Amino acid sequence: MVLYNVTIGIDKDAEKEWLSWMKNKHIPAVMETGMFLEYKIFKVLSHEDEEQSVSYSVQYFAQTVDKVVEYLNNHAPKLVEEHRARYKDKHVAFRTLLEEV
């Protein structure tokens, strides 16, 4: 099993709309590619209320690294650009690929 993790920091003023968009549009589009078996989304807990953003971990589970590579090469560019354009100055993201041991 392979985990493709996307950690996103989103401005608090966009959080509610972003989370709804992720759950109703973006994540379903990622899952429709057929490259992942399941997903989970977690809010990163923080004790600093004065921060201007909140973070989420979106976890996509694939059977093999090849499935993730296929996703990254053939599907991700369009979906990532869609997210970037919609939340241009409201987010930061980084991605991690992990293998179950």
N, CA, C and O atoms as a GROMACS GRO file, in nm:
protein
  404
    1MET      N    1   0.085  -0.117   0.000
    1MET     CA    2   0.000   0.000   0.000
    1MET      C    3   0.090   0.124   0.000
    1MET      O    4   0.194   0.126   0.066
    2VAL      N    5   0.050   0.225  -0.074
    2VAL     CA    6   0.124   0.350  -0.085
    2VAL      C    7   0.031   0.464  -0.047
    2VAL      O    8  -0.087   0.465  -0.083
    3LEU      N    9   0.086   0.560   0.026
    3LEU     CA   10   0.010   0.678   0.067
    3LEU      C   11   0.066   0.801  -0.001
    3LEU      O   12   0.184   0.833   0.014
    4TYR      N   13  -0.019   0.869  -0.076
    4TYR     CA   14   0.015   0.997  -0.135
    4TYR      C   15  -0.054   1.102  -0.048
    4TYR      O   16  -0.176   1.116  -0.050
    5ASN      N   17   0.027   1.176   0.028
    5ASN     CA   18  -0.026   1.273   0.123
    5ASN      C   19  -0.006   1.415   0.071
    5ASN      O   20   0.103   1.452   0.029
    6VAL      N   21  -0.112   1.493   0.074
    6VAL     CA   22  -0.105   1.634   0.037
    6VAL      C   23  -0.143   1.714   0.161
    6VAL      O   24  -0.256   1.705   0.210
    7THR      N   25  -0.048   1.792   0.212
    7THR     CA   26  -0.074   1.878   0.326
    7THR      C   27  -0.096   2.019   0.273
    7THR      O   28  -0.013   2.074   0.201
    8ILE      N   29  -0.209   2.076   0.311
    8ILE     CA   30  -0.248   2.208   0.260
    8ILE      C   31  -0.272   2.302   0.375
    8ILE      O   32  -0.347   2.271   0.468
    9GLY      N   33  -0.210   2.418   0.369
    9GLY     CA   34  -0.239   2.527   0.460
    9GLY      C   35  -0.332   2.622   0.388
    9GLY      O   36  -0.298   2.673   0.281
   10ILE      N   37  -0.447   2.647   0.445
   10ILE     CA   38  -0.547   2.733   0.381
   10ILE      C   39  -0.581   2.849   0.473
   10ILE      O   40  -0.596   2.830   0.594
   11ASP      N   41  -0.593   2.968   0.417
   11ASP     CA   42  -0.629   3.084   0.497
   11ASP      C   43  -0.762   3.060   0.567
   11ASP      O   44  -0.855   3.004   0.509
   12LYS      N   45  -0.770   3.104   0.691
   12LYS     CA   46  -0.893   3.082   0.769
   12LYS      C   47  -1.016   3.142   0.703
   12LYS      O   48  -1.125   3.086   0.713
   13ASP      N   49  -0.999   3.256   0.635
   13ASP     CA   50  -1.116   3.320   0.572
   13ASP      C   51  -1.168   3.240   0.451
   13ASP      O   52  -1.278   3.267   0.403
   14ALA      N   53  -1.092   3.144   0.402
   14ALA     CA   54  -1.136   3.061   0.289
   14ALA      C   55  -1.164   2.917   0.331
   14ALA      O   56  -1.208   2.836   0.250
   15GLU      N   57  -1.138   2.884   0.457
   15GLU     CA   58  -1.142   2.746   0.503
   15GLU      C   59  -1.275   2.676   0.476
   15GLU      O   60  -1.277   2.567   0.419
   16LYS      N   61  -1.385   2.736   0.516
   16LYS     CA   62  -1.515   2.670   0.505
   16LYS      C   63  -1.550   2.640   0.360
   16LYS      O   64  -1.592   2.529   0.326
   17GLU      N   65  -1.534   2.740   0.274
   17GLU     CA   66  -1.565   2.720   0.132
   17GLU      C   67  -1.470   2.620   0.069
   17GLU      O   68  -1.513   2.535  -0.010
   18TRP      N   69  -1.340   2.628   0.104
   18TRP     CA   70  -1.239   2.537   0.051
   18TRP      C   71  -1.271   2.392   0.090
   18TRP      O   72  -1.266   2.303   0.006
   19LEU      N   73  -1.303   2.370   0.217
   19LEU     CA   74  -1.332   2.234   0.264
   19LEU      C   75  -1.452   2.176   0.192
   19LEU      O   76  -1.451   2.058   0.154
   20SER      N   77  -1.554   2.256   0.172
   20SER     CA   78  -1.671   2.211   0.097
   20SER      C   79  -1.634   2.176  -0.047
   20SER      O   80  -1.676   2.073  -0.099
   21TRP      N   81  -1.556   2.262  -0.110
   21TRP     CA   82  -1.512   2.239  -0.248
   21TRP      C   83  -1.427   2.112  -0.257
   21TRP      O   84  -1.443   2.033  -0.350
   22MET      N   85  -1.338   2.094  -0.161
   22MET     CA   86  -1.254   1.974  -0.160
   22MET      C   87  -1.339   1.848  -0.150
   22MET      O   88  -1.319   1.753  -0.226
   23LYS      N   89  -1.434   1.847  -0.057
   23LYS     CA   90  -1.515   1.728  -0.033
   23LYS      C   91  -1.613   1.699  -0.148
   23LYS      O   92  -1.641   1.583  -0.178
   24ASN      N   93  -1.664   1.805  -0.210
   24ASN     CA   94  -1.768   1.788  -0.311
   24ASN      C   95  -1.719   1.788  -0.455
   24ASN      O   96  -1.787   1.736  -0.544
   25LYS      N   97  -1.602   1.846  -0.481
   25LYS     CA   98  -1.554   1.858  -0.619
   25LYS      C   99  -1.415   1.796  -0.638
   25LYS      O  100  -1.398   1.701  -0.715
   26HIS      N  101  -1.316   1.850  -0.566
   26HIS     CA  102  -1.177   1.812  -0.594
   26HIS      C  103  -1.148   1.665  -0.560
   26HIS      O  104  -1.099   1.591  -0.645
   27ILE      N  105  -1.176   1.624  -0.438
   27ILE     CA  106  -1.146   1.486  -0.399
   27ILE      C  107  -1.224   1.386  -0.484
   27ILE      O  108  -1.167   1.286  -0.527
   28PRO      N  109  -1.354   1.408  -0.511
   28PRO     CA  110  -1.423   1.316  -0.601
   28PRO      C  111  -1.357   1.309  -0.740
   28PRO      O  112  -1.352   1.202  -0.801
   29ALA      N  113  -1.307   1.422  -0.790
   29ALA     CA  114  -1.239   1.421  -0.921
   29ALA      C  115  -1.110   1.338  -0.914
   29ALA      O  116  -1.079   1.265  -1.008
   30VAL      N  117  -1.036   1.350  -0.804
   30VAL     CA  118  -0.915   1.270  -0.787
   30VAL      C  119  -0.952   1.122  -0.781
   30VAL      O  120  -0.887   1.039  -0.845
   31MET      N  121  -1.054   1.089  -0.707
   31MET     CA  122  -1.093   0.948  -0.692
   31MET      C  123  -1.148   0.890  -0.824
   31MET      O  124  -1.132   0.771  -0.850
   32GLU      N  125  -1.211   0.973  -0.906
   32GLU     CA  126  -1.264   0.927  -1.034
   32GLU      C  127  -1.154   0.886  -1.132
   32GLU      O  128  -1.183   0.820  -1.231
   33THR      N  129  -1.030   0.925  -1.106
   33THR     CA  130  -0.920   0.884  -1.193
   33THR      C  131  -0.896   0.734  -1.185
   33THR      O  132  -0.836   0.676  -1.276
   34GLY      N  133  -0.942   0.670  -1.078
   34GLY     CA  134  -0.924   0.527  -1.061
   34GLY      C  135  -0.786   0.487  -1.010
   34GLY      O  136  -0.755   0.368  -1.002
   35MET      N  137  -0.704   0.584  -0.976
   35MET     CA  138  -0.568   0.555  -0.932
   35MET      C  139  -0.558   0.525  -0.783
   35MET      O  140  -0.459   0.469  -0.737
   36PHE      N  141  -0.661   0.562  -0.708
   36PHE     CA  142  -0.657   0.546  -0.562
   36PHE      C  143  -0.773   0.460  -0.515
   36PHE      O  144  -0.881   0.460  -0.574
   37LEU      N  145  -0.749   0.386  -0.408
   37LEU     CA  146  -0.849   0.295  -0.352
   37LEU      C  147  -0.941   0.365  -0.253
   37LEU      O  148  -1.060   0.336  -0.246
   38GLU      N  149  -0.885   0.459  -0.177
   38GLU     CA  150  -0.963   0.533  -0.078
   38GLU      C  151  -0.888   0.661  -0.041
   38GLU      O  152  -0.773   0.681  -0.081
   39TYR      N  153  -0.955   0.745   0.034
   39TYR     CA  154  -0.892   0.868   0.082
   39TYR      C  155  -0.940   0.897   0.223
   39TYR      O  156  -1.041   0.844   0.270
   40LYS      N  157  -0.864   0.982   0.290
   40LYS     CA  158  -0.903   1.034   0.421
   40LYS      C  159  -0.858   1.178   0.426
   40LYS      O  160  -0.760   1.216   0.362
   41ILE      N  161  -0.929   1.258   0.503
   41ILE     CA  162  -0.891   1.397   0.520
   41ILE      C  163  -0.890   1.427   0.670
   41ILE      O  164  -0.984   1.394   0.742
   42PHE      N  165  -0.782   1.489   0.715
   42PHE     CA  166  -0.766   1.522   0.855
   42PHE      C  167  -0.732   1.670   0.870
   42PHE      O  168  -0.660   1.727   0.788
   43LYS      N  169  -0.785   1.731   0.973
   43LYS     CA  170  -0.745   1.867   1.009
   43LYS      C  171  -0.627   1.856   1.106
   43LYS      O  172  -0.632   1.779   1.202
   44VAL      N  173  -0.523   1.932   1.079
   44VAL     CA  174  -0.406   1.934   1.167
   44VAL      C  175  -0.441   2.018   1.289
   44VAL      O  176  -0.481   2.134   1.276
   45LEU      N  177  -0.426   1.959   1.406
   45LEU     CA  178  -0.461   2.028   1.530
   45LEU      C  179  -0.346   2.119   1.570
   45LEU      O  180  -0.229   2.081   1.567
   46SER      N  181  -0.382   2.241   1.608
   46SER     CA  182  -0.282   2.340   1.648
   46SER      C  183  -0.338   2.418   1.766
   46SER      O  184  -0.459   2.433   1.778
   47HIS      N  185  -0.251   2.466   1.851
   47HIS     CA  186  -0.295   2.543   1.968
   47HIS      C  187  -0.273   2.692   1.951
   47HIS      O  188  -0.290   2.768   2.047
   48GLU      N  189  -0.237   2.734   1.832
   48GLU     CA  190  -0.208   2.875   1.809
   48GLU      C  191  -0.325   2.942   1.738
   48GLU      O  192  -0.334   2.939   1.616
   49ASP      N  193  -0.414   3.002   1.815
   49ASP     CA  194  -0.534   3.063   1.760
   49ASP      C  195  -0.505   3.186   1.676
   49ASP      O  196  -0.587   3.223   1.592
   50GLU      N  197  -0.390   3.250   1.696
   50GLU     CA  198  -0.361   3.372   1.622
   50GLU      C  199  -0.310   3.346   1.481
   50GLU      O  200  -0.290   3.441   1.405
   51GLU      N  201  -0.288   3.222   1.444
   51GLU     CA  202  -0.244   3.190   1.309
   51GLU      C  203  -0.352   3.230   1.209
   51GLU      O  204  -0.471   3.223   1.238
   52GLN      N  205  -0.308   3.271   1.090
   52GLN     CA  206  -0.400   3.314   0.986
   52GLN      C  207  -0.446   3.200   0.895
   52GLN      O  208  -0.532   3.218   0.809
   53SER      N  209  -0.388   3.081   0.915
   53SER     CA  210  -0.425   2.968   0.832
   53SER      C  211  -0.442   2.843   0.918
   53SER      O  212  -0.398   2.836   1.033
   54VAL      N  213  -0.506   2.744   0.858
   54VAL     CA  214  -0.521   2.613   0.919
   54VAL      C  215  -0.469   2.510   0.819
   54VAL      O  216  -0.464   2.537   0.699
   55SER      N  217  -0.430   2.394   0.868
   55SER     CA  218  -0.373   2.293   0.780
   55SER      C  219  -0.457   2.166   0.780
   55SER      O  220  -0.519   2.129   0.879
   56TYR      N  221  -0.457   2.103   0.664
   56TYR     CA  222  -0.527   1.976   0.645
   56TYR      C  223  -0.434   1.878   0.576
   56TYR      O  224  -0.349   1.916   0.496
   57SER      N  225  -0.450   1.752   0.610
   57SER     CA  226  -0.378   1.644   0.544
   57SER      C  227  -0.482   1.564   0.464
   57SER      O  228  -0.575   1.507   0.521
   58VAL      N  229  -0.464   1.561   0.332
   58VAL     CA  230  -0.552   1.482   0.246
   58VAL      C  231  -0.470   1.361   0.203
   58VAL      O  232  -0.366   1.374   0.138
   59GLN      N  233  -0.518   1.243   0.239
   59GLN     CA  234  -0.443   1.120   0.219
   59GLN      C  235  -0.514   1.032   0.116
   59GLN      O  236  -0.630   0.995   0.132
   60TYR      N  237  -0.439   0.999   0.011
   60TYR     CA  238  -0.491   0.912  -0.094
   60TYR      C  239  -0.412   0.782  -0.091
   60TYR      O  240  -0.289   0.783  -0.091
   61PHE      N  241  -0.483   0.670  -0.087
   61PHE     CA  242  -0.419   0.538  -0.076
   61PHE      C  243  -0.425   0.467  -0.210
   61PHE      O  244  -0.531   0.453  -0.271
   62ALA      N  245  -0.308   0.421  -0.256
   62ALA     CA  246  -0.297   0.351  -0.384
   62ALA      C  247  -0.237   0.212  -0.361
   62ALA      O  248  -0.169   0.188  -0.262
   63GLN      N  249  -0.265   0.123  -0.454
   63GLN     CA  250  -0.212  -0.012  -0.444
   63GLN      C  251  -0.062  -0.014  -0.471
   63GLN      O  252   0.011  -0.090  -0.406
   64THR      N  253  -0.014   0.068  -0.566
   64THR     CA  254   0.128   0.066  -0.605
   64THR      C  255   0.178   0.208  -0.630
   64THR      O  256   0.101   0.301  -0.649
   65VAL      N  257   0.310   0.221  -0.629
   65VAL     CA  258   0.374   0.348  -0.664
   65VAL      C  259   0.341   0.383  -0.809
   65VAL      O  260   0.322   0.501  -0.841
   66ASP      N  261   0.334   0.283  -0.895
   66ASP     CA  262   0.303   0.308  -1.037
   66ASP      C  263   0.169   0.379  -1.054
   66ASP      O  264   0.155   0.463  -1.143
   67LYS      N  265   0.071   0.346  -0.971
   67LYS     CA  266  -0.059   0.414  -0.978
   67LYS      C  267  -0.045   0.562  -0.943
   67LYS      O  268  -0.107   0.647  -1.006
   68VAL      N  269   0.036   0.592  -0.843
   68VAL     CA  270   0.058   0.732  -0.804
   68VAL      C  271   0.132   0.805  -0.916
   68VAL      O  272   0.097   0.919  -0.949
   69VAL      N  273   0.232   0.742  -0.972
   69VAL     CA  274   0.308   0.804  -1.082
   69VAL      C  275   0.216   0.830  -1.201
   69VAL      O  276   0.223   0.936  -1.263
   70GLU      N  277   0.130   0.734  -1.232
   70GLU     CA  278   0.034   0.754  -1.341
   70GLU      C  279  -0.059   0.872  -1.311
   70GLU      O  280  -0.088   0.953  -1.399
   71TYR      N  281  -0.105   0.880  -1.187
   71TYR     CA  282  -0.188   0.994  -1.146
   71TYR      C  283  -0.111   1.125  -1.164
   71TYR      O  284  -0.162   1.220  -1.223
   72LEU      N  285   0.012   1.129  -1.114
   72LEU     CA  286   0.092   1.252  -1.121
   72LEU      C  287   0.120   1.294  -1.264
   72LEU      O  288   0.121   1.413  -1.295
   73ASN      N  289   0.144   1.198  -1.352
   73ASN     CA  290   0.176   1.230  -1.491
   73ASN      C  291   0.055   1.264  -1.576
   73ASN      O  292   0.061   1.352  -1.662
   74ASN      N  293  -0.057   1.195  -1.553
   74ASN     CA  294  -0.171   1.205  -1.644
   74ASN      C  295  -0.292   1.281  -1.592
   74ASN      O  296  -0.375   1.326  -1.671
   75HIS      N  297  -0.303   1.296  -1.461
   75HIS     CA  298  -0.424   1.357  -1.406
   75HIS      C  299  -0.395   1.479  -1.318
   75HIS      O  300  -0.469   1.577  -1.322
   76ALA      N  301  -0.288   1.472  -1.240
   76ALA     CA  302  -0.260   1.578  -1.142
   76ALA      C  303  -0.242   1.717  -1.202
   76ALA      O  304  -0.294   1.813  -1.145
   77PRO      N  305  -0.172   1.733  -1.314
   77PRO     CA  306  -0.149   1.870  -1.362
   77PRO      C  307  -0.278   1.952  -1.376
   77PRO      O  308  -0.282   2.068  -1.333
   78LYS      N  309  -0.381   1.895  -1.433
   78LYS     CA  310  -0.508   1.967  -1.450
   78LYS      C  311  -0.573   1.995  -1.314
   78LYS      O  312  -0.620   2.106  -1.290
   79LEU      N  313  -0.577   1.896  -1.226
   79LEU     CA  314  -0.642   1.911  -1.097
   79LEU      C  315  -0.566   2.007  -1.005
   79LEU      O  316  -0.628   2.086  -0.934
   80VAL      N  317  -0.434   2.000  -1.008
   80VAL     CA  318  -0.353   2.090  -0.927
   80VAL      C  319  -0.369   2.234  -0.976
   80VAL      O  320  -0.380   2.326  -0.895
   81GLU      N  321  -0.371   2.253  -1.106
   81GLU     CA  322  -0.387   2.388  -1.162
   81GLU      C  323  -0.524   2.445  -1.126
   81GLU      O  324  -0.537   2.564  -1.096
   82GLU      N  325  -0.626   2.361  -1.130
   82GLU     CA  326  -0.761   2.404  -1.092
   82GLU      C  327  -0.762   2.454  -0.947
   82GLU      O  328  -0.821   2.558  -0.918
   83HIS      N  329  -0.698   2.379  -0.858
   83HIS     CA  330  -0.689   2.417  -0.716
   83HIS      C  331  -0.609   2.545  -0.700
   83HIS      O  332  -0.649   2.636  -0.627
   84ARG      N  333  -0.494   2.553  -0.768
   84ARG     CA  334  -0.408   2.670  -0.759
   84ARG      C  335  -0.480   2.796  -0.806
   84ARG      O  336  -0.473   2.900  -0.741
   85ALA      N  337  -0.550   2.786  -0.917
   85ALA     CA  338  -0.621   2.902  -0.972
   85ALA      C  339  -0.734   2.947  -0.879
   85ALA      O  340  -0.757   3.067  -0.862
   86ARG      N  341  -0.803   2.853  -0.820
   86ARG     CA  342  -0.917   2.885  -0.734
   86ARG      C  343  -0.873   2.946  -0.601
   86ARG      O  344  -0.939   3.036  -0.548
   87TYR      N  345  -0.761   2.899  -0.547
   87TYR     CA  346  -0.714   2.945  -0.415
   87TYR      C  347  -0.574   3.005  -0.423
   87TYR      O  348  -0.492   2.987  -0.333
   88LYS      N  349  -0.549   3.075  -0.530
   88LYS     CA  350  -0.418   3.127  -0.567
   88LYS      C  351  -0.335   3.182  -0.451
   88LYS      O  352  -0.226   3.130  -0.424
   89ASP      N  353  -0.382   3.283  -0.384
   89ASP     CA  354  -0.306   3.347  -0.277
   89ASP      C  355  -0.356   3.309  -0.139
   89ASP      O  356  -0.327   3.376  -0.040
   90LYS      N  357  -0.432   3.201  -0.132
   90LYS     CA  358  -0.496   3.160  -0.007
   90LYS      C  359  -0.443   3.029   0.048
   90LYS      O  360  -0.490   2.982   0.152
   91HIS      N  361  -0.345   2.968  -0.020
   91HIS     CA  362  -0.300   2.836   0.026
   91HIS      C  363  -0.153   2.811  -0.005
   91HIS      O  364  -0.092   2.876  -0.088
   92VAL      N  365  -0.100   2.713   0.066
   92VAL     CA  366   0.030   2.652   0.036
   92VAL      C  367   0.010   2.502   0.046
   92VAL      O  368  -0.076   2.455   0.121
   93ALA      N  369   0.088   2.427  -0.028
   93ALA     CA  370   0.072   2.282  -0.027
   93ALA      C  371   0.207   2.214  -0.044
   93ALA      O  372   0.296   2.264  -0.112
   94PHE      N  373   0.219   2.098   0.019
   94PHE     CA  374   0.334   2.014  -0.010
   94PHE      C  375   0.289   1.869  -0.009
   94PHE      O  376   0.194   1.831   0.060
   95ARG      N  377   0.360   1.790  -0.088
   95ARG     CA  378   0.320   1.652  -0.112
   95ARG      C  379   0.428   1.556  -0.063
   95ARG      O  380   0.547   1.585  -0.069
   96THR      N  381   0.382   1.440  -0.014
   96THR     CA  382   0.473   1.337   0.036
   96THR      C  383   0.422   1.202  -0.012
   96THR      O  384   0.302   1.176  -0.010
   97LEU      N  385   0.512   1.117  -0.056
   97LEU     CA  386   0.478   0.981  -0.095
   97LEU      C  387   0.538   0.886   0.006
   97LEU      O  388   0.658   0.890   0.033
   98LEU      N  389   0.454   0.799   0.064
   98LEU     CA  390   0.499   0.707   0.168
   98LEU      C  391   0.462   0.565   0.130
   98LEU      O  392   0.360   0.541   0.066
   99GLU      N  393   0.546   0.472   0.170
   99GLU     CA  394   0.521   0.330   0.145
   99GLU      C  395   0.500   0.258   0.277
   99GLU      O  396   0.575   0.277   0.373
  100GLU      N  397   0.397   0.175   0.281
  100GLU     CA  398   0.369   0.096   0.401
  100GLU      C  399   0.478  -0.010   0.418
  100GLU      O  400   0.517  -0.076   0.322
  101VAL      N  401   0.525  -0.025   0.542
  101VAL     CA  402   0.628  -0.127   0.569
  101VAL      C  403   0.580  -0.224   0.676
  101VAL      O  404   0.654  -0.316   0.712
   0.00000   0.00000   0.00000
